[in-house]
Amino acid sequence: MKRSFNTVNVAILALIFFCAAVASADDSFQAAEDVSVTDAFSILFYTTNQIVPDAFVVLHLCLNSKGSIKKVDVLRDPVSMAKIATSSVRTWKFRPASEGGEAVASQVPVVFVYRPANMSSLGLPHALEPMNLKPVVTEQDCASKTTSYVPAGILATAYPDYPVNSIARGSVVIQVTVDAAGKMKKTEVLHPMASFTQFAFDALKSWRFRPAVFRGEPVDSNVIVAFVFQTPSH
């Protein structure tokens, strides 16, 4: 009886360890995170010192295993704002992705929304479809150590509203965690702006994403969105 009991215990322990191993494998990849940002508006202002037209810029960051930016690919740049957007992201700090607890190279999508100063007079829709996005090409320096990783995609966006009677300008930067179904799982405000942060959140409710893929399966990942608010023109 004692031998039989020990055999059962061993079998139970083996099953527990197997389940733990499976769970660990499922959760072995953690996407890169943005941990520190600067005001996206300040670089815009000091670089151009002028109001810029409506712009929806999509960047693809290649991070190494230390979280440093190795390369920035421009996926969308309708009014040549990518250079300014890139200047902003190069001042940000990232925590690298990890695989099995070890830091690895990875990719992060970043979206800059330069809200038009004359948005109301232009009659622009709140929702729009990103156009002419270049495909993401995973290079060796951007690849996960043992398998390919495709970051989340942006399918549809929305401009934020602007507080009535305000003349403020600045930016709100939000890190969005996109789950395996392509839904927003959580958000983290990396750079708030009084009276404007809620407008950014309201706009994000209309955004649509495509989930990231790891080992052929959809996984949670992060997308960074910088809403740049300009003082409305009159």
CYANA upper distance limits for C-alpha pairs under 8 A (distance plus 0.5 A):
  1 MET  CA      5 PHE  CA      6.62
  2 LYS  CA      6 ASN  CA      6.76
  3 ARG  CA      7 THR  CA      6.73
  4 SER  CA      8 VAL  CA      6.83
  5 PHE  CA      9 ASN  CA      6.79
  6 ASN  CA     10 VAL  CA      6.66
  7 THR  CA     11 ALA  CA      6.73
  8 VAL  CA     12 ILE  CA      6.67
  9 ASN  CA     13 LEU  CA      6.63
 10 VAL  CA     14 ALA  CA      6.55
 11 ALA  CA     15 LEU  CA      6.74
 12 ILE  CA     16 ILE  CA      6.76
 13 LEU  CA     17 PHE  CA      6.67
 14 ALA  CA     18 PHE  CA      6.58
 15 LEU  CA     19 CYS  CA      6.67
 16 ILE  CA     20 ALA  CA      6.64
 17 PHE  CA     21 ALA  CA      6.55
 18 PHE  CA     22 VAL  CA      6.76
 19 CYS  CA     23 ALA  CA      6.66
 20 ALA  CA     24 SER  CA      6.50
 21 ALA  CA     25 ALA  CA      6.62
 22 VAL  CA     26 ASP  CA      6.71
 23 ALA  CA     27 ASP  CA      6.72
 24 SER  CA     28 SER  CA      6.16
 24 SER  CA    100 GLY  CA      8.47
 25 ALA  CA    100 GLY  CA      8.14
 28 SER  CA     98 SER  CA      8.09
 28 SER  CA     99 GLU  CA      5.78
 28 SER  CA    100 GLY  CA      5.07
 28 SER  CA    101 GLY  CA      7.44
 29 PHE  CA     97 ALA  CA      7.80
 29 PHE  CA     98 SER  CA      6.15
 29 PHE  CA     99 GLU  CA      4.95
 29 PHE  CA    100 GLY  CA      6.93
 29 PHE  CA    101 GLY  CA      8.46
 29 PHE  CA    214 PHE  CA      8.37
 30 GLN  CA     97 ALA  CA      5.93
 30 GLN  CA     98 SER  CA      5.62
 30 GLN  CA     99 GLU  CA      6.99
 30 GLN  CA    221 SER  CA      8.17
 31 ALA  CA     96 PRO  CA      7.93
 31 ALA  CA     97 ALA  CA      5.11
 31 ALA  CA     98 SER  CA      7.28
 31 ALA  CA    106 SER  CA      8.15
 31 ALA  CA    220 ASP  CA      7.86
 31 ALA  CA    221 SER  CA      5.75
 31 ALA  CA    222 ASN  CA      7.14
 32 ALA  CA     67 GLY  CA      8.20
 32 ALA  CA     94 PHE  CA      7.45
 32 ALA  CA     95 ARG  CA      6.14
 32 ALA  CA     96 PRO  CA      5.12
 32 ALA  CA     97 ALA  CA      4.46
 32 ALA  CA     98 SER  CA      7.96
 32 ALA  CA    106 SER  CA      7.42
 32 ALA  CA    107 GLN  CA      7.85
 32 ALA  CA    108 VAL  CA      7.37
 32 ALA  CA    221 SER  CA      8.16
 32 ALA  CA    222 ASN  CA      7.58
 33 GLU  CA     94 PHE  CA      6.06
 33 GLU  CA     95 ARG  CA      5.58
 33 GLU  CA     96 PRO  CA      7.14
 33 GLU  CA     97 ALA  CA      7.83
 33 GLU  CA    222 ASN  CA      7.14
 34 ASP  CA     92 TRP  CA      7.83
 34 ASP  CA     93 LYS  CA      6.52
 34 ASP  CA     94 PHE  CA      4.85
 34 ASP  CA     95 ARG  CA      6.69
 34 ASP  CA    175 GLN  CA      7.74
 34 ASP  CA    224 ILE  CA      8.09
 35 VAL  CA     92 TRP  CA      8.27
 35 VAL  CA     93 LYS  CA      6.19
 35 VAL  CA     94 PHE  CA      5.88
 35 VAL  CA     95 ARG  CA      6.99
 35 VAL  CA    190 LEU  CA      7.93
 36 SER  CA     92 TRP  CA      6.03
 36 SER  CA     93 LYS  CA      5.48
 36 SER  CA     94 PHE  CA      7.50
 36 SER  CA    190 LEU  CA      7.19
 37 VAL  CA     89 VAL  CA      8.16
 37 VAL  CA     91 THR  CA      7.40
 37 VAL  CA     92 TRP  CA      5.04
 37 VAL  CA     93 LYS  CA      7.10
 37 VAL  CA    173 VAL  CA      8.25
 37 VAL  CA    190 LEU  CA      6.92
 37 VAL  CA    191 HIS  CA      7.17
 38 THR  CA     88 SER  CA      7.72
 38 THR  CA     91 THR  CA      7.25
 38 THR  CA     92 TRP  CA      7.02
 38 THR  CA    191 HIS  CA      7.66
 39 ASP  CA     43 ILE  CA      7.89
 39 ASP  CA     88 SER  CA      8.41
 39 ASP  CA    170 GLY  CA      7.54
 39 ASP  CA    171 SER  CA      6.47
 39 ASP  CA    172 VAL  CA      8.26
 39 ASP  CA    173 VAL  CA      8.50
 39 ASP  CA    191 HIS  CA      7.39
 40 ALA  CA     44 LEU  CA      7.24
 40 ALA  CA     85 ALA  CA      8.16
 40 ALA  CA     88 SER  CA      6.38
 40 ALA  CA    170 GLY  CA      7.84
 40 ALA  CA    171 SER  CA      6.21
 40 ALA  CA    172 VAL  CA      8.42
 40 ALA  CA    173 VAL  CA      8.31
 40 ALA  CA    226 ALA  CA      7.38
 40 ALA  CA    228 VAL  CA      7.07
 41 PHE  CA     45 PHE  CA      6.62
 41 PHE  CA    169 ARG  CA      8.05
 41 PHE  CA    170 GLY  CA      5.50
 41 PHE  CA    171 SER  CA      5.96
 41 PHE  CA    228 VAL  CA      6.26
 41 PHE  CA    229 PHE  CA      7.91
 42 SER  CA     46 TYR  CA      6.55
 42 SER  CA    170 GLY  CA      7.71
 43 ILE  CA     47 THR  CA      6.29
 43 ILE  CA     84 ILE  CA      7.49
 43 ILE  CA     87 SER  CA      7.83
 43 ILE  CA     88 SER  CA      6.91
 44 LEU  CA     48 THR  CA      6.50
 44 LEU  CA     49 ASN  CA      7.88
 44 LEU  CA     84 ILE  CA      6.74
 44 LEU  CA     85 ALA  CA      8.36
 45 PHE  CA     49 ASN  CA      5.08
 45 PHE  CA     50 GLN  CA      6.97
 47 THR  CA     84 ILE  CA      7.87
 51 ILE  CA    117 ALA  CA      7.62
 51 ILE  CA    230 GLN  CA      7.62
 52 VAL  CA    114 TYR  CA      8.25
 52 VAL  CA    116 PRO  CA      7.82
 52 VAL  CA    117 ALA  CA      8.29
 53 PRO  CA     79 VAL  CA      7.96
 53 PRO  CA    114 TYR  CA      8.14
 53 PRO  CA    115 ARG  CA      8.48
 53 PRO  CA    116 PRO  CA      6.12
 53 PRO  CA    117 ALA  CA      7.88
 54 ASP  CA     79 VAL  CA      8.35
 54 ASP  CA    114 TYR  CA      6.30
 54 ASP  CA    115 ARG  CA      6.25
 54 ASP  CA    116 PRO  CA      4.90
 54 ASP  CA    117 ALA  CA      8.29
 54 ASP  CA    119 MET  CA      8.43
 55 ALA  CA     77 ASP  CA      7.90
 55 ALA  CA     78 PRO  CA      6.79
 55 ALA  CA     79 VAL  CA      6.70
 55 ALA  CA     81 MET  CA      7.75
 55 ALA  CA    112 PHE  CA      8.30
 55 ALA  CA    113 VAL  CA      6.65
 55 ALA  CA    114 TYR  CA      5.55
 55 ALA  CA    115 ARG  CA      7.51
 55 ALA  CA    116 PRO  CA      8.01
 56 PHE  CA     76 ARG  CA      7.83
 56 PHE  CA     77 ASP  CA      7.36
 56 PHE  CA     78 PRO  CA      7.48
 56 PHE  CA    111 VAL  CA      7.74
 56 PHE  CA    112 PHE  CA      6.39
 56 PHE  CA    113 VAL  CA      5.35
 56 PHE  CA    114 TYR  CA      6.79
 56 PHE  CA    130 PRO  CA      8.47
 57 VAL  CA     74 VAL  CA      8.40
 57 VAL  CA     75 LEU  CA      8.13
 57 VAL  CA     76 ARG  CA      5.73
 57 VAL  CA     77 ASP  CA      5.46
 57 VAL  CA     78 PRO  CA      7.65
 57 VAL  CA     81 MET  CA      7.50
 57 VAL  CA     82 ALA  CA      6.89
 57 VAL  CA     85 ALA  CA      8.17
 57 VAL  CA    111 VAL  CA      6.24
 57 VAL  CA    112 PHE  CA      5.54
 57 VAL  CA    113 VAL  CA      7.05
 58 VAL  CA     74 VAL  CA      6.78
 58 VAL  CA     75 LEU  CA      5.80
 58 VAL  CA     76 ARG  CA      5.41
 58 VAL  CA     77 ASP  CA      7.37
 58 VAL  CA    109 PRO  CA      7.70
 58 VAL  CA    110 VAL  CA      6.42
 58 VAL  CA    111 VAL  CA      5.12
 58 VAL  CA    112 PHE  CA      6.96
 59 LEU  CA     72 VAL  CA      7.10
 59 LEU  CA     73 ASP  CA      6.27
 59 LEU  CA     74 VAL  CA      5.26
 59 LEU  CA     75 LEU  CA      6.15
 59 LEU  CA     76 ARG  CA      7.62
 59 LEU  CA     82 ALA  CA      8.18
 59 LEU  CA     86 THR  CA      8.31
 59 LEU  CA    109 PRO  CA      6.34
 59 LEU  CA    110 VAL  CA      5.61
 59 LEU  CA    111 VAL  CA      6.77
 60 HIS  CA     72 VAL  CA      6.24
 60 HIS  CA     73 ASP  CA      5.50
 60 HIS  CA     74 VAL  CA      6.82
 60 HIS  CA     75 LEU  CA      7.35
 60 HIS  CA    107 GLN  CA      7.33
 60 HIS  CA    108 VAL  CA      6.43
 60 HIS  CA    109 PRO  CA      5.16
 60 HIS  CA    110 VAL  CA      6.79
 60 HIS  CA    136 VAL  CA      8.06
 61 LEU  CA     69 ILE  CA      7.07
 61 LEU  CA     70 LYS  CA      8.20
 61 LEU  CA     71 LYS  CA      6.60
 61 LEU  CA     72 VAL  CA      5.30
 61 LEU  CA     73 ASP  CA      6.99
 61 LEU  CA    107 GLN  CA      5.91
 61 LEU  CA    108 VAL  CA      5.60
 61 LEU  CA    109 PRO  CA      6.65
 61 LEU  CA    110 VAL  CA      7.87
 62 CYS  CA     69 ILE  CA      6.29
 62 CYS  CA     70 LYS  CA      6.01
 62 CYS  CA     71 LYS  CA      5.59
 62 CYS  CA     72 VAL  CA      6.75
 62 CYS  CA     73 ASP  CA      8.50
 62 CYS  CA    105 ALA  CA      8.04
 62 CYS  CA    106 SER  CA      6.65
 62 CYS  CA    107 GLN  CA      5.23
 62 CYS  CA    108 VAL  CA      7.31
 62 CYS  CA    141 ASP  CA      8.02
 62 CYS  CA    142 CYS  CA      5.74
 63 LEU  CA     67 GLY  CA      5.81
 63 LEU  CA     68 SER  CA      5.85
 63 LEU  CA     69 ILE  CA      5.11
 63 LEU  CA     70 LYS  CA      6.08
 63 LEU  CA     71 LYS  CA      7.85
 63 LEU  CA     96 PRO  CA      7.48
 63 LEU  CA    105 ALA  CA      6.00
 63 LEU  CA    106 SER  CA      5.89
 63 LEU  CA    107 GLN  CA      6.30
 63 LEU  CA    108 VAL  CA      8.12
 63 LEU  CA    141 ASP  CA      8.48
 63 LEU  CA    142 CYS  CA      6.74
 64 ASN  CA     68 SER  CA      6.08
 64 ASN  CA     69 ILE  CA      7.08
 64 ASN  CA     70 LYS  CA      6.84
 64 ASN  CA     96 PRO  CA      7.63
 64 ASN  CA    104 VAL  CA      7.20
 64 ASN  CA    105 ALA  CA      4.69
 64 ASN  CA    106 SER  CA      7.09
 64 ASN  CA    141 ASP  CA      7.25
 64 ASN  CA    142 CYS  CA      7.08
 65 SER  CA     96 PRO  CA      6.23
 65 SER  CA     97 ALA  CA      7.73
 65 SER  CA    103 ALA  CA      5.72
 65 SER  CA    104 VAL  CA      4.75
 65 SER  CA    105 ALA  CA      4.92
 65 SER  CA    106 SER  CA      8.09
 66 LYS  CA     95 ARG  CA      7.96
 66 LYS  CA     96 PRO  CA      6.38
 66 LYS  CA    103 ALA  CA      7.64
 66 LYS  CA    104 VAL  CA      8.23
 66 LYS  CA    105 ALA  CA      8.27
 67 GLY  CA     93 LYS  CA      7.94
 67 GLY  CA     94 PHE  CA      5.62
 67 GLY  CA     95 ARG  CA      5.74
 67 GLY  CA     96 PRO  CA      4.73
 67 GLY  CA     97 ALA  CA      8.22
 67 GLY  CA    105 ALA  CA      8.08
 68 SER  CA     93 LYS  CA      8.10
 68 SER  CA     94 PHE  CA      7.45
 68 SER  CA     96 PRO  CA      8.44
 69 ILE  CA     90 ARG  CA      7.66
 70 LYS  CA    141 ASP  CA      8.36
 72 VAL  CA     86 THR  CA      7.73
 74 VAL  CA     82 ALA  CA      7.28
 74 VAL  CA    134 LYS  CA      8.31
 75 LEU  CA    132 ASN  CA      8.29
 75 LEU  CA    133 LEU  CA      5.48
 75 LEU  CA    134 LYS  CA      5.29
 75 LEU  CA    135 PRO  CA      7.83
 75 LEU  CA    136 VAL  CA      8.32
 76 ARG  CA    131 MET  CA      8.09
 76 ARG  CA    132 ASN  CA      7.17
 76 ARG  CA    133 LEU  CA      5.91
 76 ARG  CA    134 LYS  CA      7.58
 77 ASP  CA     81 MET  CA      6.69
 77 ASP  CA     82 ALA  CA      6.30
 81 MET  CA     85 ALA  CA      6.81
 82 ALA  CA     86 THR  CA      6.39
 83 LYS  CA     87 SER  CA      6.78
 84 ILE  CA     88 SER  CA      7.05
 85 ALA  CA     89 VAL  CA      7.03
 85 ALA  CA    112 PHE  CA      7.40
 86 THR  CA     90 ARG  CA      6.73
 87 SER  CA     91 THR  CA      7.55
 88 SER  CA     92 TRP  CA      7.62
 96 PRO  CA    103 ALA  CA      6.55
 96 PRO  CA    104 VAL  CA      7.06
 96 PRO  CA    105 ALA  CA      7.34
 96 PRO  CA    106 SER  CA      7.76
 97 ALA  CA    103 ALA  CA      6.25
 97 ALA  CA    104 VAL  CA      6.05
 97 ALA  CA    105 ALA  CA      7.01
 97 ALA  CA    106 SER  CA      6.56
 98 SER  CA    102 GLU  CA      5.57
 98 SER  CA    103 ALA  CA      4.71
 98 SER  CA    104 VAL  CA      5.80
 99 GLU  CA    103 ALA  CA      6.89
 99 GLU  CA    104 VAL  CA      6.98
 99 GLU  CA    144 SER  CA      8.20
 99 GLU  CA    145 LYS  CA      8.21
104 VAL  CA    144 SER  CA      6.40
104 VAL  CA    145 LYS  CA      6.68
105 ALA  CA    141 ASP  CA      7.13
105 ALA  CA    142 CYS  CA      5.64
105 ALA  CA    143 ALA  CA      6.26
105 ALA  CA    144 SER  CA      6.06
105 ALA  CA    145 LYS  CA      7.73
106 SER  CA    142 CYS  CA      5.39
106 SER  CA    143 ALA  CA      6.11
106 SER  CA    144 SER  CA      6.30
106 SER  CA    149 TYR  CA      7.90
107 GLN  CA    142 CYS  CA      6.69
107 GLN  CA    143 ALA  CA      8.38
107 GLN  CA    150 VAL  CA      8.34
107 GLN  CA    151 PRO  CA      6.81
108 VAL  CA    151 PRO  CA      6.92
108 VAL  CA    222 ASN  CA      7.44
108 VAL  CA    223 VAL  CA      7.00
108 VAL  CA    224 ILE  CA      8.28
109 PRO  CA    151 PRO  CA      7.43
109 PRO  CA    152 ALA  CA      7.63
109 PRO  CA    153 GLY  CA      8.12
109 PRO  CA    222 ASN  CA      8.20
109 PRO  CA    223 VAL  CA      5.86
109 PRO  CA    224 ILE  CA      7.00
110 VAL  CA    223 VAL  CA      6.46
110 VAL  CA    224 ILE  CA      5.20
110 VAL  CA    225 VAL  CA      6.35
110 VAL  CA    226 ALA  CA      8.25
111 VAL  CA    223 VAL  CA      8.23
111 VAL  CA    224 ILE  CA      6.72
111 VAL  CA    225 VAL  CA      5.24
111 VAL  CA    226 ALA  CA      6.66
112 PHE  CA    225 VAL  CA      6.48
112 PHE  CA    226 ALA  CA      5.29
112 PHE  CA    227 PHE  CA      6.61
112 PHE  CA    228 VAL  CA      7.75
113 VAL  CA    159 TYR  CA      7.78
113 VAL  CA    225 VAL  CA      8.01
113 VAL  CA    226 ALA  CA      6.62
113 VAL  CA    227 PHE  CA      5.37
113 VAL  CA    228 VAL  CA      6.43
114 TYR  CA    227 PHE  CA      6.84
114 TYR  CA    228 VAL  CA      5.36
114 TYR  CA    229 PHE  CA      7.15
114 TYR  CA    230 GLN  CA      8.32
115 ARG  CA    119 MET  CA      7.75
115 ARG  CA    159 TYR  CA      6.97
115 ARG  CA    160 PRO  CA      7.75
115 ARG  CA    227 PHE  CA      7.71
115 ARG  CA    228 VAL  CA      6.56
115 ARG  CA    229 PHE  CA      6.15
115 ARG  CA    230 GLN  CA      7.17
116 PRO  CA    230 GLN  CA      7.59
116 PRO  CA    232 PRO  CA      8.22
117 ALA  CA    229 PHE  CA      8.36
117 ALA  CA    230 GLN  CA      5.96
117 ALA  CA    231 THR  CA      6.42
117 ALA  CA    232 PRO  CA      4.75
117 ALA  CA    233 SER  CA      5.93
118 ASN  CA    122 LEU  CA      6.77
118 ASN  CA    232 PRO  CA      6.22
118 ASN  CA    233 SER  CA      5.86
118 ASN  CA    234 HIS  CA      8.00
119 MET  CA    123 GLY  CA      6.89
119 MET  CA    124 LEU  CA      6.70
119 MET  CA    232 PRO  CA      8.27
120 SER  CA    124 LEU  CA      7.57
125 PRO  CA    158 ALA  CA      8.38
125 PRO  CA    159 TYR  CA      8.40
126 HIS  CA    157 THR  CA      8.44
126 HIS  CA    158 ALA  CA      5.28
126 HIS  CA    159 TYR  CA      5.61
126 HIS  CA    160 PRO  CA      7.88
127 ALA  CA    156 ALA  CA      7.45
127 ALA  CA    157 THR  CA      6.05
127 ALA  CA    158 ALA  CA      4.72
127 ALA  CA    159 TYR  CA      7.33
127 ALA  CA    206 SER  CA      7.54
127 ALA  CA    207 TRP  CA      8.42
128 LEU  CA    156 ALA  CA      6.30
128 LEU  CA    157 THR  CA      6.03
128 LEU  CA    158 ALA  CA      6.68
129 GLU  CA    155 LEU  CA      6.93
129 GLU  CA    156 ALA  CA      5.13
129 GLU  CA    157 THR  CA      6.91
130 PRO  CA    154 ILE  CA      8.01
130 PRO  CA    155 LEU  CA      7.02
130 PRO  CA    156 ALA  CA      6.61
130 PRO  CA    157 THR  CA      7.74
136 VAL  CA    150 VAL  CA      8.37
138 THR  CA    142 CYS  CA      6.51
138 THR  CA    143 ALA  CA      6.62
138 THR  CA    148 SER  CA      8.29
138 THR  CA    149 TYR  CA      8.42
138 THR  CA    150 VAL  CA      8.13
139 GLU  CA    143 ALA  CA      6.57
143 ALA  CA    147 THR  CA      7.84
143 ALA  CA    148 SER  CA      6.52
143 ALA  CA    149 TYR  CA      7.21
144 SER  CA    148 SER  CA      6.30
144 SER  CA    149 TYR  CA      6.75
147 THR  CA    214 PHE  CA      8.05
147 THR  CA    215 ARG  CA      6.80
148 SER  CA    214 PHE  CA      7.02
148 SER  CA    215 ARG  CA      7.06
149 TYR  CA    212 ALA  CA      7.89
149 TYR  CA    213 VAL  CA      6.26
149 TYR  CA    214 PHE  CA      5.34
149 TYR  CA    215 ARG  CA      7.56
150 VAL  CA    212 ALA  CA      5.93
150 VAL  CA    213 VAL  CA      5.58
150 VAL  CA    214 PHE  CA      7.20
151 PRO  CA    211 PRO  CA      7.82
151 PRO  CA    212 ALA  CA      4.93
151 PRO  CA    213 VAL  CA      7.12
151 PRO  CA    221 SER  CA      7.56
152 ALA  CA    178 VAL  CA      7.85
152 ALA  CA    209 PHE  CA      7.28
152 ALA  CA    210 ARG  CA      5.93
152 ALA  CA    211 PRO  CA      5.20
152 ALA  CA    212 ALA  CA      4.53
152 ALA  CA    213 VAL  CA      8.05
152 ALA  CA    221 SER  CA      7.15
152 ALA  CA    222 ASN  CA      7.89
152 ALA  CA    223 VAL  CA      7.59
153 GLY  CA    209 PHE  CA      6.06
153 GLY  CA    210 ARG  CA      5.22
153 GLY  CA    211 PRO  CA      7.12
153 GLY  CA    212 ALA  CA      7.72
154 ILE  CA    207 TRP  CA      8.32
154 ILE  CA    208 ARG  CA      6.80
154 ILE  CA    209 PHE  CA      5.18
154 ILE  CA    210 ARG  CA      6.75
155 LEU  CA    207 TRP  CA      7.98
155 LEU  CA    208 ARG  CA      5.69
155 LEU  CA    209 PHE  CA      5.72
155 LEU  CA    210 ARG  CA      7.14
156 ALA  CA    206 SER  CA      8.16
156 ALA  CA    207 TRP  CA      5.76
156 ALA  CA    208 ARG  CA      5.39
156 ALA  CA    209 PHE  CA      7.60
157 THR  CA    203 ALA  CA      8.41
157 THR  CA    204 LEU  CA      7.91
157 THR  CA    206 SER  CA      6.99
157 THR  CA    207 TRP  CA      4.98
157 THR  CA    208 ARG  CA      7.14
158 ALA  CA    203 ALA  CA      5.96
158 ALA  CA    204 LEU  CA      7.38
158 ALA  CA    206 SER  CA      6.59
158 ALA  CA    207 TRP  CA      6.71
159 TYR  CA    203 ALA  CA      6.51
160 PRO  CA    199 PHE  CA      6.11
160 PRO  CA    200 ALA  CA      6.07
160 PRO  CA    202 ASP  CA      7.58
160 PRO  CA    203 ALA  CA      5.39
160 PRO  CA    227 PHE  CA      8.32
161 ASP  CA    199 PHE  CA      6.36
161 ASP  CA    200 ALA  CA      8.37
161 ASP  CA    203 ALA  CA      8.07
162 TYR  CA    166 SER  CA      8.22
162 TYR  CA    196 PHE  CA      7.85
162 TYR  CA    199 PHE  CA      7.52
162 TYR  CA    229 PHE  CA      8.34
163 PRO  CA    195 SER  CA      7.69
163 PRO  CA    196 PHE  CA      7.59
163 PRO  CA    199 PHE  CA      8.48
166 SER  CA    231 THR  CA      8.28
167 ILE  CA    231 THR  CA      5.75
167 ILE  CA    232 PRO  CA      7.66
168 ALA  CA    229 PHE  CA      8.48
168 ALA  CA    230 GLN  CA      7.92
168 ALA  CA    231 THR  CA      6.40
169 ARG  CA    228 VAL  CA      8.33
169 ARG  CA    229 PHE  CA      5.74
169 ARG  CA    230 GLN  CA      5.39
169 ARG  CA    231 THR  CA      5.95
170 GLY  CA    193 MET  CA      7.65
170 GLY  CA    228 VAL  CA      6.50
170 GLY  CA    229 PHE  CA      5.81
170 GLY  CA    230 GLN  CA      7.32
171 SER  CA    191 HIS  CA      7.82
171 SER  CA    192 PRO  CA      7.93
171 SER  CA    193 MET  CA      7.05
171 SER  CA    226 ALA  CA      7.22
171 SER  CA    227 PHE  CA      5.95
171 SER  CA    228 VAL  CA      4.89
171 SER  CA    229 PHE  CA      6.20
172 VAL  CA    189 VAL  CA      8.08
172 VAL  CA    190 LEU  CA      8.20
172 VAL  CA    191 HIS  CA      5.82
172 VAL  CA    192 PRO  CA      5.62
172 VAL  CA    193 MET  CA      6.30
172 VAL  CA    196 PHE  CA      7.71
172 VAL  CA    197 THR  CA      6.49
172 VAL  CA    200 ALA  CA      7.43
172 VAL  CA    226 ALA  CA      6.33
172 VAL  CA    227 PHE  CA      5.68
172 VAL  CA    228 VAL  CA      7.17
173 VAL  CA    189 VAL  CA      6.66
173 VAL  CA    190 LEU  CA      5.91
173 VAL  CA    191 HIS  CA      5.35
173 VAL  CA    192 PRO  CA      7.25
173 VAL  CA    224 ILE  CA      7.67
173 VAL  CA    225 VAL  CA      6.21
173 VAL  CA    226 ALA  CA      4.77
173 VAL  CA    227 PHE  CA      6.67
174 ILE  CA    187 THR  CA      7.11
174 ILE  CA    188 GLU  CA      6.12
174 ILE  CA    189 VAL  CA      5.04
174 ILE  CA    190 LEU  CA      5.99
174 ILE  CA    191 HIS  CA      7.47
174 ILE  CA    224 ILE  CA      6.41
174 ILE  CA    225 VAL  CA      5.83
174 ILE  CA    226 ALA  CA      6.93
175 GLN  CA    187 THR  CA      6.10
175 GLN  CA    188 GLU  CA      5.56
175 GLN  CA    189 VAL  CA      6.86
175 GLN  CA    190 LEU  CA      7.23
175 GLN  CA    222 ASN  CA      7.04
175 GLN  CA    223 VAL  CA      6.36
175 GLN  CA    224 ILE  CA      5.04
175 GLN  CA    225 VAL  CA      6.84
176 VAL  CA    184 MET  CA      7.03
176 VAL  CA    185 LYS  CA      8.07
176 VAL  CA    186 LYS  CA      6.64
176 VAL  CA    187 THR  CA      5.10
176 VAL  CA    188 GLU  CA      7.10
176 VAL  CA    222 ASN  CA      6.01
176 VAL  CA    223 VAL  CA      5.66
176 VAL  CA    224 ILE  CA      6.63
176 VAL  CA    225 VAL  CA      7.95
177 THR  CA    184 MET  CA      6.34
177 THR  CA    185 LYS  CA      5.93
177 THR  CA    186 LYS  CA      5.78
177 THR  CA    187 THR  CA      6.59
177 THR  CA    220 ASP  CA      7.16
177 THR  CA    221 SER  CA      6.04
177 THR  CA    222 ASN  CA      4.98
177 THR  CA    223 VAL  CA      6.96
178 VAL  CA    182 GLY  CA      6.10
178 VAL  CA    183 LYS  CA      5.95
178 VAL  CA    184 MET  CA      5.19
178 VAL  CA    185 LYS  CA      6.07
178 VAL  CA    186 LYS  CA      8.00
178 VAL  CA    209 PHE  CA      7.78
178 VAL  CA    211 PRO  CA      6.84
178 VAL  CA    212 ALA  CA      8.45
178 VAL  CA    220 ASP  CA      6.03
178 VAL  CA    221 SER  CA      5.89
178 VAL  CA    222 ASN  CA      6.47
178 VAL  CA    223 VAL  CA      7.75
179 ASP  CA    183 LYS  CA      5.96
179 ASP  CA    184 MET  CA      6.75
179 ASP  CA    185 LYS  CA      6.03
179 ASP  CA    211 PRO  CA      6.91
179 ASP  CA    219 VAL  CA      6.73
179 ASP  CA    220 ASP  CA      4.72
179 ASP  CA    221 SER  CA      7.11
180 ALA  CA    211 PRO  CA      5.93
180 ALA  CA    212 ALA  CA      7.63
180 ALA  CA    218 PRO  CA      5.27
180 ALA  CA    219 VAL  CA      4.97
180 ALA  CA    220 ASP  CA      5.78
181 ALA  CA    210 ARG  CA      8.30
181 ALA  CA    211 PRO  CA      6.73
181 ALA  CA    218 PRO  CA      7.85
182 GLY  CA    208 ARG  CA      7.91
182 GLY  CA    209 PHE  CA      5.67
182 GLY  CA    210 ARG  CA      5.44
182 GLY  CA    211 PRO  CA      4.93
183 LYS  CA    208 ARG  CA      7.98
183 LYS  CA    209 PHE  CA      7.27
183 LYS  CA    211 PRO  CA      8.36
192 PRO  CA    196 PHE  CA      8.29
192 PRO  CA    197 THR  CA      6.33
193 MET  CA    197 THR  CA      6.07
195 SER  CA    199 PHE  CA      8.32
196 PHE  CA    200 ALA  CA      7.10
197 THR  CA    201 PHE  CA      6.93
198 GLN  CA    202 ASP  CA      6.61
199 PHE  CA    203 ALA  CA      6.78
200 ALA  CA    204 LEU  CA      6.82
200 ALA  CA    227 PHE  CA      7.23
201 PHE  CA    205 LYS  CA      7.12
202 ASP  CA    206 SER  CA      8.19
203 ALA  CA    207 TRP  CA      7.71
211 PRO  CA    218 PRO  CA      6.33
211 PRO  CA    219 VAL  CA      7.08
211 PRO  CA    220 ASP  CA      7.57
211 PRO  CA    221 SER  CA      7.91
212 ALA  CA    218 PRO  CA      6.01
212 ALA  CA    219 VAL  CA      6.07
212 ALA  CA    220 ASP  CA      7.13
212 ALA  CA    221 SER  CA      6.61
213 VAL  CA    217 GLU  CA      5.68
213 VAL  CA    218 PRO  CA      4.79
213 VAL  CA    219 VAL  CA      6.17
214 PHE  CA    218 PRO  CA      6.71
214 PHE  CA    219 VAL  CA      6.81
